[in-house]
Amino acid sequence: MATSIKVGLAGFGNVGKGTYDVLQRNKDLIVKRSGTDISVKRVVARNTARVVPLVAEDVIVSSDWKDIVNDPDINVVVEVMGGIEPARSLILEAISKGKHVVTANKALLAEYGNEIFAAAEKAGVNVAFEAAVAGSIPIVKGLREGLAANDVKWIAGIINGTCNFILSTMRDTGRSFADVLAEAQQLGYAEADPTFDIEGIDTAHKIMLLAAIAFGVPVNMQKVHIEGISKLEAKDIKYAEELGFRIKLLGITKNTNYGVEVRVHPALVPNRRLLANVEGAMNAVVVKGDAAESSLYYGKGAGGEPTGSAVIADLIDIARTASVDVSERPKMPTVDSKHNANPWADFGDTVCSYYMRIPVEDKPGVLAEITRIIADNKISIESLIQKEAPQKVHQTEVIMMTHTTKEADVQKAIRTMQELSSVRGPIVLLRKEELH
């Protein structure tokens, strides 16, 4: 166990400041629990004038990240700058100089994790990233430690607070996506450019990292199927509620007999599931193991001090394992130990149940046409509702729920139905996740 940890903190935004503040406030407690004095020696930030009044006098503040990697006293670099560069260069340079790394940068790890983890293994240092997935929730440690004896079957998570706030508010108020997004931006839940959140990219980065840990696959963002929530309509949220479901943006990864699935999309979750009742900007992850069965991890997925809490947990882990032989440390998700060279499932092979909303002309024979196409594609209907057409409007909507079927068969059926003259607009398709 290391007797002291000297930290170089790269970035002093919400997470950087939150990390520093918690380290200072709980210093005695952290020393007691870790047996190590963990202190920040240097902070690197663009706006040094803003940082200087916020840190102790003995903390050196500068704007060049190389100051951290070139300081021989610093043995752990905490990267909370975000973005790809210069974060990637900083981390690789720190590793090359034998420094351990703690990062909250899910985008960087999801894109360049294989390179970073391989470099760390070769150098015999740790790269810890609890804060990169679901903020304060200890899901990385949960998978690596608490569930280490389990053959994990699947993981499903609400891991983007912005999207969960928007969907919760749309359901509660019946307002449109655009209207609620504007409110989320006003409240600070959504960025001025919310693309990464609302189009599912942020969730995809996080679920890819969880798949790598759970199933021993290298990170590969090209293998993630991604759909966001920007096209969701309030009426589908309302119809789902009437059918006993809530719509959540889920990150899902499953180890199936046809390969590892990694997908992000809005999903209908039964109201009785705990995951369906995660509201507002909160995060939650469900893990299904063979021995532990289902376990739920819930908490704040963002924010300065919640994410800083996860950063410090990694610092304490490094303090405890710094003197441990490299072969005995937790393995980085670089080696595909369970699968062949191509472990990935084809998205068309995905098996689940589906919700469809089909806008149709209100006339005899339309339902017969639709059900014939469904049957021709080997799809079994669980329930079917035809909404009553408003007076003098000769158009209505058919709401259909299917039994478990194959994605490729559903997509083929939709393409055929879309060509019918009686179908009067785009067919809405959403997946249903029972999360048994």
PENOR-V979109 format. One record per helix or strand. SS is the DSSP state (alpha for helix, beta for strand). FROM is the first residue (numbers start at 1). LEN is the number of residues. Records with the same first field share a line. If there is no record, write none. Layout:
# PENOR-V979109
SS = FROM-LEN + FROM-LEN
This chain:
# PENOR-V979109
beta = 4-7 + 37-8 + 60-3 + 76-4 + 100-4 + 127-2 + 152-7 + 225-2 + 245-12 + 259-12 + 282-8 + 293-8 + 344-1 + 351-11 + 381-6 + 395-8 + 405-2 + 423-1 + 428-6
alpha = 14-12 + 27-8 + 48-5 + 66-4 + 87-10 + 106-18 + 130-3 + 139-8 + 161-13 + 177-11 + 195-4 + 201-15 + 221-3 + 234-9 + 274-4 + 304-18 + 326-3 + 347-3 + 366-11 + 407-12
